[in-house]
């Protein structure tokens, strides 16, 4: 990714496209976790890509590219929410994973779990578990303290735990 990033910073369009394609799955997960809507997520991602292209020269340290990109995406998602777009939960989700039935099952289970979790926890769960960011990185992206991120993760875990029957392993309806 560093090679692509260096080329993209020199305004190499092909390198920039490849860099965005590498990060597309993660961007979608984050945007969908915040917006719960494919169309709004796509809009946020498009706006993020445009902003990244225009502002890539402002990135000081290449190792923070993914955090920088994710922060821009979160801001774009928040802009969409502020504009008062109606949140619509859909059953459709872009098939971003080619894979086995097991991978499809895990994707459906993950989506269902996120749908049932309080909105304020979704983005933190995606950033922490799906994207692998550390608590400190998430706190910087969201502009929240590390302790607030830890509290939300803990509360999200409790909420998820309450949704599942420990004996049956099935979700309560």
C-alpha positions in Angstrom: 0.0 0.0 0.0 2.9 2.4 0.7 4.0 2.3 -3.0 0.5 3.0 -4.1 0.1 5.8 -1.6 3.4 7.4 -2.7 2.3 7.2 -6.4 -1.1 8.5 -5.6 0.3 11.5 -3.7 2.1 12.3 -7.0 -1.3 12.5 -8.7 -1.1 9.1 -10.3 -4.7 8.3 -11.0 -4.3 4.6 -11.5 -2.5 4.2 -8.2 -5.2 6.2 -6.5 -7.9 4.0 -7.9 -6.1 0.9 -6.8 -5.6 2.4 -3.3 -9.3 3.1 -3.0 -10.3 -0.3 -4.3 -8.0 -1.8 -1.6 -10.0 0.1 1.0 -13.5 -0.1 -0.4 -14.7 -3.1 1.6 -13.7 -1.4 4.9 -15.2 1.9 3.8 -18.5 0.3 3.0 -18.6 -1.5 6.4 -18.0 1.8 8.3 -20.5 3.8 6.2 -23.2 1.1 6.4 -22.7 0.9 10.2 -23.4 4.6 10.5 -26.0 5.1 7.8 -27.7 1.7 7.6 -28.5 2.4 4.0 -26.8 1.3 0.8 -27.5 4.4 -1.1 -26.3 6.8 1.6 -23.3 4.6 2.2 -22.4 4.8 -1.5 -22.8 8.6 -1.4 -20.6 8.9 1.6 -17.9 6.7 0.0 -18.1 8.8 -3.2 -17.7 12.0 -1.3 -14.8 10.5 0.7 -13.0 9.4 -2.4 -13.3 12.8 -4.0 -12.1 14.5 -0.8 -9.2 12.1 -0.5 -8.1 12.8 -4.1 -8.3 16.6 -3.5 -6.6 16.5 -0.1 -4.1 13.6 -0.3 -1.2 16.1 -0.3 -2.2 17.1 3.2 -1.5 13.6 4.6 1.7 14.0 6.6 2.5 10.4 7.7 1.7 7.5 5.3 1.2 5.0 8.1 -1.9 6.9 9.2 -3.5 6.8 5.8 -6.3 4.3 6.8 -7.1 6.3 9.9 -7.1 9.5 7.9 -9.4 8.0 5.2 -11.8 6.6 7.8 -12.0 9.9 9.6 -13.0 11.6 6.4 -15.6 8.9 5.7 -17.1 9.3 9.2 -17.3 13.0 8.7 -19.1 12.5 5.3 -21.5 10.1 7.0 -22.2 12.6 9.7 -22.8 15.3 7.0 -25.4 13.0 5.5 -27.1 12.4 8.8 -27.1 16.1 9.6 -28.8 16.8 6.3 -31.7 14.9 7.7 -31.8 12.0 5.3 -34.3 9.4 6.4 -32.6 6.3 7.7 -33.9 3.1 6.1 -33.0 -0.4 7.1 -32.6 -2.6 4.1 -32.2 -6.3 3.7 -29.9 -5.8 0.7 -26.2 -5.4 1.2 -23.5 -5.2 -1.4 -21.9 -8.6 -1.8 -18.4 -7.4 -1.0 -17.2 -10.9 -0.1 -16.7 -13.7 -2.6 -16.7 -16.8 -0.7 -18.3 -19.9 0.7 -21.6 -20.4 2.3 -19.8 -20.0 5.7 -18.6 -16.5 4.7 -22.1 -15.6 3.6 -23.6 -16.9 6.8 -21.0 -14.9 8.8 -21.8 -11.8 6.8 -25.6 -12.2 7.4 -25.0 -12.9 11.1 -22.8 -9.8 11.4 -25.3 -7.6 9.7 -28.2 -8.9 11.8 -26.2 -8.4 15.0 -25.3 -4.8 13.9 -28.9 -4.1 13.0 -30.0 -5.1 16.6 -27.3 -3.1 18.4 -27.9 0.5 19.4 -26.8 2.9 16.7 -24.2 4.7 18.8 -22.3 1.4 19.1 -22.3 0.2 15.5 -19.4 2.3 14.1 -17.2 1.5 17.1 -17.9 -2.3 16.7 -17.1 -2.1 13.0 -13.9 0.0 13.5 -12.7 -2.3 16.3 -13.7 -5.8 15.2 -14.1 -5.6 11.4 -11.4 -3.0 10.6 -9.0 -3.8 13.4 -8.4 -0.3 14.7 -7.1 0.1 18.2 -9.1 2.0 20.9 -6.7 4.9 20.6 -7.1 5.2 16.9 -10.9 5.0 17.2 -10.9 7.7 19.8 -8.9 10.0 17.5 -11.2 9.3 14.5 -14.4 9.9 16.5 -13.0 12.8 18.6 -13.9 10.9 21.8 -11.8 10.0 24.8 -10.3 6.5 24.9 -12.3 5.8 28.0 -15.5 6.7 26.2 -14.6 4.3 23.4 -13.9 1.6 25.9 -17.2 2.2 27.7 -19.1 2.0 24.4 -17.3 -1.2 23.4 -18.1 -2.7 26.8 -21.8 -1.6 26.6 -22.0 -2.9 23.0 -20.7 -6.3 24.2 -23.2 -6.4 27.0 -26.0 -5.5 24.6 -25.0 -8.3 22.2 -24.7 -10.8 25.0 -28.2 -10.0 26.1 -29.5 -10.7 22.6 -28.2 -14.2 22.6 -29.4 -17.1 24.7 -26.2 -18.7 26.2 -27.8 -22.2 26.2 -29.3 -22.2 22.7 -26.8 -19.9 21.0 -29.8 -18.3 19.2 -30.9 -14.8 19.0 -34.0 -13.7 21.1 -36.8 -12.3 19.0 
